[in-house]
Amino acid sequence: MTSPPTEQTYSAERERAAFFDAIRTSTQTMPGLFAWGVVTGAAMMQSGLSLWQSLLMTLIVYAGSAQLAALPLLAAGAPIWVIAFTALMVNLRFVIFSAVIGPHFQHLNWRKRLWYGYHTVDLVMGLFPQRFPAHTVGKPAGKQGYFTGLALSTWLAWQLGSIIGMVLAQQIPASWGVGFAGSLALLAIAIPLVKNRPTLVGVAVACTVAVATVNWPYRLGLVSAMLLGIATAVLTEQRMAERSEI
């Protein structure tokens, strides 16, 4: 006689289903992420880094904007503290990402949370809260599977694109303008994530601030744009919720 399914069996099935849901959800942004990885990989090689240095950078840093911000400074021989400070400013957004996603996994041990922190990148931040918003904290069903699916597909697309960019770096003419190509790739990633009014308003504010502060040092304009964009999106969502309750 077959024993009835246990709660553990049901939980494993939910996690597995959530994992494949995440894979399907992330496919819409993978081409843009892959292209962005190619641009970043080529830029690392063209800046004078060796193949092994480039591989280590993309595997350890795993943040395209910080990598591209640091490369000109590395090529110019800037002091290490300047390079580190610039990368820190560009990556301050990950503090906010962790504050949003972290509470969903606070029941896990520190090793797993550290591993999840490594994978909490822009695309994961863009997609995970859509499936599991703030009010689902404390309800873990499917979250690990969904996060793992997003993290795996994102990591593979980025690393594969970066490695191909490193290999083909010498075949990409400088006249092609890899910076512009990278901007187009980022747009291909970002546009599918804009699915509601709060997100649209936040993106509009962030873009406006980023353009207005483009000449600020240490990429502080980028950080300001991010903070104001997120704050505007949150306030817009709160206002819409209050109106719906009236």
C-alpha positions in Angstrom: 0.0 0.0 0.0 1.3 3.4 -1.0 1.7 5.8 2.0 -0.1 9.2 1.7 2.0 12.2 0.8 3.6 13.9 3.7 3.8 17.7 4.4 7.5 17.5 3.5 6.5 16.0 0.1 4.0 18.8 -0.5 6.6 21.4 0.4 9.2 19.9 -1.9 6.7 19.9 -4.7 5.8 23.6 -4.1 9.5 24.6 -4.1 10.1 22.6 -7.3 7.1 24.2 -9.0 8.2 27.7 -7.9 11.7 27.0 -9.2 10.4 26.3 -12.7 8.0 29.3 -12.5 11.0 31.5 -11.8 12.9 30.1 -14.8 9.9 30.8 -17.1 9.5 34.3 -15.6 13.1 35.3 -16.0 13.4 34.2 -19.7 12.0 37.5 -20.9 15.0 39.4 -19.5 17.7 36.9 -20.2 18.7 38.1 -23.7 19.2 41.7 -22.4 21.2 40.4 -19.4 23.3 38.2 -21.7 24.1 41.1 -23.9 25.0 43.3 -20.9 27.4 40.5 -19.8 29.0 40.4 -23.2 29.6 44.2 -23.1 31.1 44.0 -19.6 33.3 41.0 -20.4 34.7 42.8 -23.5 35.3 46.0 -21.5 37.3 44.2 -18.9 39.6 42.7 -21.4 39.9 46.0 -23.4 40.8 47.9 -20.2 44.0 45.8 -19.8 42.9 43.1 -17.4 44.2 39.6 -18.2 41.7 36.7 -18.9 42.1 35.3 -15.4 41.7 38.7 -13.7 38.6 39.3 -15.7 37.2 35.9 -14.8 37.9 36.5 -11.1 36.3 40.0 -11.3 33.1 38.8 -12.9 32.8 35.8 -10.5 33.6 37.7 -7.3 32.2 41.1 -7.9 29.2 40.0 -10.0 27.9 43.6 -10.5 28.1 45.0 -14.0 27.7 48.7 -13.1 30.4 48.5 -10.4 32.7 46.6 -12.7 32.4 49.2 -15.5 32.8 52.1 -12.9 36.0 50.6 -11.6 37.6 49.7 -15.0 38.6 53.3 -16.0 40.1 53.9 -12.6 42.1 50.6 -12.8 43.4 51.5 -16.2 44.4 55.0 -15.0 46.2 53.6 -11.9 43.9 55.3 -9.4 44.5 54.6 -5.7 42.8 51.4 -4.4 40.7 53.4 -2.0 39.3 55.5 -4.8 38.4 52.4 -6.7 36.8 50.8 -3.7 34.9 53.9 -2.7 33.5 54.3 -6.3 32.4 50.7 -6.4 30.8 51.1 -3.0 28.8 54.1 -4.1 27.6 52.4 -7.2 26.6 49.3 -5.2 24.8 51.0 -2.3 21.5 49.9 -3.9 22.3 46.3 -2.8 21.7 47.5 0.8 18.2 48.4 -0.1 17.8 45.1 -2.1 18.8 43.2 1.0 16.5 45.2 3.2 13.5 44.2 0.9 14.3 40.6 0.3 16.2 39.7 3.5 13.2 39.4 5.8 11.7 36.6 3.7 14.7 34.4 4.5 15.5 35.4 8.1 14.5 31.9 9.3 17.5 30.4 7.4 21.0 29.9 8.7 23.6 32.5 8.1 25.5 30.5 5.5 22.5 30.2 3.3 21.6 33.8 3.8 25.1 34.8 2.8 24.8 32.8 -0.4 21.4 34.4 -1.1 23.0 37.8 -0.5 25.5 37.1 -3.3 22.7 36.3 -5.7 20.5 39.3 -4.7 21.1 41.3 -7.9 19.1 43.8 -9.9 17.0 41.2 -11.8 16.2 39.2 -8.7 15.2 42.3 -6.9 13.0 43.3 -9.9 11.1 39.9 -10.1 11.1 38.4 -6.6 9.0 41.1 -4.9 6.4 40.8 -7.7 5.7 37.2 -6.7 6.3 37.7 -2.9 5.6 41.2 -1.8 6.3 42.5 1.8 3.0 41.2 3.3 4.1 37.6 2.5 7.0 37.8 5.0 6.7 34.8 7.4 5.0 32.7 4.7 7.9 30.8 3.2 6.1 28.4 0.9 7.8 28.4 -2.5 10.2 31.3 -1.8 13.4 29.3 -1.7 12.5 27.6 -5.0 11.5 30.8 -6.7 14.6 32.7 -5.5 16.9 29.9 -6.6 15.3 29.8 -10.0 15.8 33.5 -10.5 19.3 33.4 -9.1 20.4 30.4 -11.2 19.1 31.7 -14.5 20.4 35.2 -13.9 23.9 34.0 -12.8 24.2 31.7 -15.8 23.1 34.3 -18.3 25.5 36.9 -16.9 28.5 34.7 -16.5 28.1 33.1 -20.0 27.7 36.5 -21.6 30.8 37.8 -19.7 33.0 34.9 -20.7 31.9 35.2 -24.4 32.7 39.0 -24.2 36.1 38.2 -22.8 36.9 35.7 -25.6 35.6 38.0 -28.4 37.0 41.3 -26.9 39.7 41.6 -29.5 37.2 41.1 -32.3 35.0 44.0 -31.1 36.1 47.3 -32.7 36.1 50.3 -30.3 34.1 52.2 -32.9 31.1 50.0 -32.1 30.7 51.9 -28.8 30.3 49.1 -26.2 29.0 51.7 -23.7 26.0 52.5 -25.9 25.4 48.8 -26.5 25.4 48.2 -22.8 22.8 50.9 -22.3 20.6 49.3 -24.9 21.0 45.9 -23.1 20.0 47.5 -19.8 16.9 48.9 -21.4 16.0 45.4 -22.7 16.3 44.2 -19.1 14.4 47.0 -17.5 11.5 47.6 -19.8 9.8 44.2 -19.1 9.9 44.9 -15.4 7.8 48.0 -15.6 4.4 46.5 -15.1 2.5 49.0 -12.9 2.1 52.7 -12.2 4.3 52.8 -9.1 7.2 51.2 -11.0 6.7 53.6 -14.0 6.6 56.7 -11.7 9.7 55.4 -9.9 11.6 54.8 -13.2 10.6 58.2 -14.5 11.9 60.0 -11.3 15.1 57.9 -11.3 15.9 58.6 -15.0 15.3 62.4 -14.5 17.6 62.5 -11.4 20.2 60.4 -13.1 20.4 62.8 -16.1 20.4 65.9 -13.9 23.2 64.6 -11.7 25.3 62.9 -14.4 28.4 65.1 -13.6 28.4 64.3 -9.8 31.6 62.6 -8.6 31.9 59.0 -7.6 28.6 58.1 -9.3 26.7 59.8 -6.4 24.1 60.9 -9.0 23.3 57.3 -9.7 22.9 56.5 -6.0 20.6 59.6 -5.6 18.6 58.5 -8.6 18.1 55.0 -7.2 17.1 56.2 -3.7 14.6 58.8 -5.0 13.2 56.4 -7.6 12.5 53.7 -5.0 11.1 56.2 -2.5 8.8 57.6 -5.2 7.6 54.2 -6.2 6.9 53.2 -2.6 5.0 56.5 -1.9 2.9 56.1 -5.1 2.0 52.5 -4.1 0.9 53.7 -0.6 -1.2 56.5 -2.1 -2.9 54.1 -4.5 -3.6 51.6 -1.6 -5.1 54.4 0.5 -7.4 55.6 -2.3 -8.6 52.0 -2.9 -9.6 51.7 0.7 -11.8 54.9 0.6 
